[in-house]
């Protein structure tokens, strides 16, 4: 959801989602598709991708949902431009993962992620 929200919020800035621990062949959940269709009228169904060293090296920013993810990226790749979404939005704490929960939980996660993405001053020049 965060990738789509970011790309819908900012022009000339592009986000790509990657996972630290991806199950090969996994796809977007039904609830994620439902929320994205409801909010934006589309949901591209693509397979999840594992983060690779080239992704980290080439990224201007790496944005994670949790401190644990941030710490793992930093530990594995030593990248200095790793931030949590809340950190970039001027807040603290993790964004809760709605995986496996009901559609209302996904809707709440969507709203929270969108709110945080819209607060990121670093990307204001790219706002649509």
C-alpha positions as CSV (number, residue, x, y, z in Angstrom):
1,X,0.0,0.0,0.0
2,X,2.8,2.4,0.9
3,X,4.3,2.2,-2.6
4,X,1.0,3.1,-4.3
5,X,0.2,5.9,-1.8
6,X,3.6,7.4,-2.2
7,X,3.5,7.3,-6.0
8,X,0.0,8.7,-6.0
9,X,1.0,11.6,-3.6
10,X,4.3,12.7,-5.3
11,X,5.1,13.3,-8.9
12,X,8.7,12.9,-10.2
13,X,9.6,10.8,-7.1
14,X,9.2,7.1,-7.4
15,X,8.9,4.4,-4.8
16,X,9.3,0.7,-5.2
17,X,8.3,-1.8,-2.5
18,X,10.7,-4.5,-1.4
19,X,10.6,-7.0,1.5
20,X,13.2,-8.2,3.9
21,X,11.7,-11.7,4.1
22,X,9.6,-12.4,1.0
23,X,7.9,-15.7,0.3
24,X,8.6,-16.5,-3.3
25,X,5.6,-16.0,-5.5
26,X,3.5,-14.1,-2.9
27,X,1.1,-11.6,-4.2
28,X,-0.8,-8.6,-2.8
29,X,-3.4,-9.6,-0.3
30,X,-7.1,-9.4,-1.2
31,X,-7.7,-6.8,1.4
32,X,-4.9,-4.6,0.1
33,X,-6.4,-4.9,-3.4
34,X,-9.8,-4.0,-2.1
35,X,-8.5,-0.9,-0.3
36,X,-6.4,0.3,-3.2
37,X,-9.3,-0.2,-5.6
38,X,-11.6,1.7,-3.3
39,X,-9.2,4.6,-2.9
40,X,-7.5,4.9,-6.3
41,X,-9.5,2.7,-8.6
42,X,-6.7,0.3,-9.3
43,X,-4.4,-2.2,-7.7
44,X,-1.6,-3.7,-9.8
45,X,-1.1,-7.4,-8.8
46,X,2.5,-8.1,-8.8
47,X,4.7,-10.5,-7.0
48,X,6.5,-9.4,-3.9
49,X,10.2,-8.8,-4.3
50,X,13.1,-9.4,-2.0
51,X,15.3,-6.4,-1.2
52,X,18.7,-6.7,-2.9
53,X,21.9,-4.9,-2.4
54,X,21.5,-3.0,-5.7
55,X,18.2,-1.7,-4.5
56,X,19.8,-0.3,-1.3
57,X,22.9,1.1,-3.1
58,X,20.8,2.9,-5.8
59,X,18.1,4.3,-3.4
60,X,18.1,7.9,-2.5
61,X,16.0,7.0,0.5
62,X,15.0,3.7,2.1
63,X,11.7,4.0,4.1
64,X,10.7,1.2,6.4
65,X,7.6,0.7,8.4
66,X,9.4,-0.3,11.6
67,X,12.6,0.3,13.6
68,X,13.4,-3.4,13.3
69,X,13.3,-3.2,9.5
70,X,15.5,-0.1,9.6
71,X,18.0,-1.8,11.8
72,X,18.1,-4.9,9.7
73,X,18.7,-2.9,6.4
74,X,21.4,-0.9,8.2
75,X,23.0,-4.1,9.6
76,X,23.0,-6.0,6.3
77,X,23.9,-3.1,4.0
78,X,25.4,-0.3,6.1
79,X,23.2,2.2,4.2
80,X,23.0,5.6,5.9
81,X,19.8,6.9,4.3
82,X,17.4,4.5,6.0
83,X,14.4,6.0,7.8
84,X,11.2,4.8,9.3
85,X,8.1,6.3,7.8
86,X,7.2,7.9,11.1
87,X,10.7,9.3,11.4
88,X,10.4,11.1,8.1
89,X,7.0,12.4,9.1
90,X,8.5,13.8,12.3
91,X,7.0,11.1,14.6
92,X,8.2,8.1,16.5
93,X,7.2,4.4,16.6
94,X,6.3,1.7,14.1
95,X,3.5,1.4,11.6
96,X,1.4,-1.7,12.4
97,X,1.3,-4.4,9.7
98,X,-2.3,-5.3,8.9
99,X,-1.4,-8.6,7.3
100,X,-3.9,-11.3,8.1
101,X,-6.4,-9.0,9.7
102,X,-9.8,-7.8,8.6
103,X,-10.6,-5.2,6.0
104,X,-11.2,-2.5,8.6
105,X,-7.7,-2.9,9.9
106,X,-6.3,-2.6,6.3
107,X,-8.4,0.6,5.9
108,X,-7.0,2.0,9.1
109,X,-3.4,1.1,8.0
110,X,-4.0,2.7,4.6
111,X,-5.3,6.0,6.3
112,X,-2.3,6.0,8.7
113,X,0.3,5.4,5.9
114,X,-1.3,8.1,3.7
115,X,-1.3,10.6,6.6
116,X,2.3,9.9,7.3
117,X,3.4,10.0,3.6
118,X,1.6,13.4,3.2
119,X,3.6,14.8,6.2
120,X,7.1,14.1,4.7
121,X,8.6,17.5,4.1
122,X,11.6,16.1,2.2
123,X,9.3,15.3,-0.8
124,X,7.1,18.4,-0.7
125,X,8.7,19.7,-4.0
126,X,7.4,16.6,-5.6
127,X,3.7,16.9,-4.5
128,X,1.1,16.3,-7.2
